[in-house]
Amino acid sequence: MPENILISVEARHAKNILEGRKTVELRRRRIPLSRGARVWIYSKVPRGQVEALGIVKKAVERRPDQIWREYGRASGLSMEEFYRYFDEVEVGHVIVFQEVRRLRPILRLNDLRQRVKGFHPPQFFKRLAADGPELSFFRSALI
């Protein structure tokens, strides 16, 4: 069974992922992921919702300049934003998606908190237990 994680991203990045303008997720720190892992995407407030599921093609570690050359266009960032994000980072991390699915219905934060006691979106990422309440709820929204 593939691993499942939940990540938080800015609302504009979630929108770009869903619209296909962003096919990678950049991280300053490593998230250990293997091919086929499922990345549930939480769009931070003001949207405040889990709205997509990305399937991992690969996870890559590189110097920021290498990442920009290979994945800059897929990042949804300008060069200035990219280098500001990776400022003082020697090795950056890229999650490359092979597929992204929109959730229907979108899982809003208030609904998540009612359904999953004590739910809090992660600051960085959160592993989801195969038999946990979050994953069960998330799966119910797959198209």
DAJO-V200797 format. One record per residue. N is the residue number from 1. RES is the residue in one letter. SS is DSSP state (A for helix, B for strand, O for the rest). OMEGA is omega in degrees with one decimal (NA if undefined). Layout:
# DAJO-V200797
n:N res:RES ss:SS omega:OMEGA
n:N res:RES ss:SS omega:OMEGA
This chain:
# DAJO-V200797
n:1 res:M ss:O omega:-178.5
n:2 res:P ss:O omega:176.6
n:3 res:E ss:O omega:-179.5
n:4 res:N ss:B omega:174.6
n:5 res:I ss:B omega:174.5
n:6 res:L ss:B omega:175.7
n:7 res:I ss:B omega:174.8
n:8 res:S ss:B omega:177.1
n:9 res:V ss:B omega:175.7
n:10 res:E ss:O omega:-177.0
n:11 res:A ss:A omega:-179.0
n:12 res:R ss:A omega:178.2
n:13 res:H ss:A omega:176.7
n:14 res:A ss:A omega:178.5
n:15 res:K ss:A omega:179.2
n:16 res:N ss:A omega:176.4
n:17 res:I ss:A omega:-178.6
n:18 res:L ss:A omega:-179.7
n:19 res:E ss:O omega:175.8
n:20 res:G ss:O omega:178.2
n:21 res:R ss:O omega:179.5
n:22 res:K ss:O omega:-176.6
n:23 res:T ss:O omega:176.3
n:24 res:V ss:B omega:173.3
n:25 res:E ss:B omega:-178.4
n:26 res:L ss:B omega:178.6
n:27 res:R ss:B omega:176.8
n:28 res:R ss:O omega:179.3
n:29 res:R ss:O omega:-176.2
n:30 res:R ss:O omega:167.6
n:31 res:I ss:O omega:-178.9
n:32 res:P ss:O omega:-178.2
n:33 res:L ss:O omega:176.4
n:34 res:S ss:O omega:177.9
n:35 res:R ss:O omega:179.2
n:36 res:G ss:O omega:177.9
n:37 res:A ss:O omega:-179.7
n:38 res:R ss:B omega:-179.6
n:39 res:V ss:B omega:177.7
n:40 res:W ss:B omega:-170.7
n:41 res:I ss:B omega:176.7
n:42 res:Y ss:B omega:176.2
n:43 res:S ss:B omega:-176.6
n:44 res:K ss:O omega:175.0
n:45 res:V ss:O omega:25.5
n:46 res:P ss:O omega:179.0
n:47 res:R ss:O omega:175.3
n:48 res:G ss:O omega:-176.9
n:49 res:Q ss:B omega:170.1
n:50 res:V ss:B omega:-172.3
n:51 res:E ss:B omega:-178.6
n:52 res:A ss:B omega:174.9
n:53 res:L ss:B omega:176.6
n:54 res:G ss:B omega:176.3
n:55 res:I ss:B omega:-174.2
n:56 res:V ss:B omega:171.6
n:57 res:K ss:B omega:176.3
n:58 res:K ss:B omega:173.6
n:59 res:A ss:B omega:-171.7
n:60 res:V ss:B omega:173.1
n:61 res:E ss:B omega:-178.8
n:62 res:R ss:B omega:168.5
n:63 res:R ss:O omega:-178.9
n:64 res:P ss:A omega:179.9
n:65 res:D ss:A omega:176.8
n:66 res:Q ss:A omega:178.2
n:67 res:I ss:A omega:-179.0
n:68 res:W ss:A omega:-179.6
n:69 res:R ss:A omega:-175.8
n:70 res:E ss:A omega:-169.5
n:71 res:Y ss:A omega:-176.8
n:72 res:G ss:O omega:-179.1
n:73 res:R ss:A omega:-178.1
n:74 res:A ss:A omega:-173.4
n:75 res:S ss:A omega:-177.0
n:76 res:G ss:O omega:-179.0
n:77 res:L ss:O omega:168.7
n:78 res:S ss:O omega:178.6
n:79 res:M ss:A omega:-179.9
n:80 res:E ss:A omega:178.5
n:81 res:E ss:A omega:-178.7
n:82 res:F ss:A omega:-176.7
n:83 res:Y ss:A omega:173.9
n:84 res:R ss:A omega:179.2
n:85 res:Y ss:A omega:-177.1
n:86 res:F ss:O omega:178.7
n:87 res:D ss:O omega:178.3
n:88 res:E ss:O omega:176.2
n:89 res:V ss:O omega:179.5
n:90 res:E ss:O omega:179.9
n:91 res:V ss:O omega:177.5
n:92 res:G ss:B omega:-175.4
n:93 res:H ss:B omega:-177.1
n:94 res:V ss:B omega:169.9
n:95 res:I ss:B omega:179.9
n:96 res:V ss:B omega:-179.6
n:97 res:F ss:B omega:173.1
n:98 res:Q ss:B omega:-178.3
n:99 res:E ss:B omega:173.9
n:100 res:V ss:B omega:178.5
n:101 res:R ss:B omega:175.0
n:102 res:R ss:B omega:176.8
n:103 res:L ss:B omega:175.1
n:104 res:R ss:B omega:-0.6
n:105 res:P ss:B omega:172.1
n:106 res:I ss:B omega:-176.2
n:107 res:L ss:B omega:-176.1
n:108 res:R ss:B omega:-175.6
n:109 res:L ss:A omega:179.9
n:110 res:N ss:A omega:178.5
n:111 res:D ss:A omega:178.4
n:112 res:L ss:A omega:-178.4
n:113 res:R ss:A omega:176.1
n:114 res:Q ss:A omega:-174.7
n:115 res:R ss:A omega:-176.8
n:116 res:V ss:O omega:-176.0
n:117 res:K ss:O omega:177.0
n:118 res:G ss:O omega:-178.6
n:119 res:F ss:O omega:173.1
n:120 res:H ss:O omega:175.8
n:121 res:P ss:O omega:-178.3
n:122 res:P ss:O omega:172.4
n:123 res:Q ss:O omega:-176.1
n:124 res:F ss:O omega:173.3
n:125 res:F ss:B omega:179.0
n:126 res:K ss:B omega:173.2
n:127 res:R ss:B omega:-179.3
n:128 res:L ss:O omega:179.3
n:129 res:A ss:O omega:-178.0
n:130 res:A ss:O omega:-178.8
n:131 res:D ss:O omega:-176.5
n:132 res:G ss:O omega:-177.2
n:133 res:P ss:A omega:-179.8
n:134 res:E ss:A omega:-176.3
n:135 res:L ss:A omega:177.4
n:136 res:S ss:A omega:178.9
n:137 res:F ss:A omega:-179.9
n:138 res:F ss:A omega:-178.2
n:139 res:R ss:A omega:-178.2
n:140 res:S ss:O omega:-176.3
n:141 res:A ss:O omega:178.5
n:142 res:L ss:B omega:179.1
n:143 res:I ss:O omega:NA
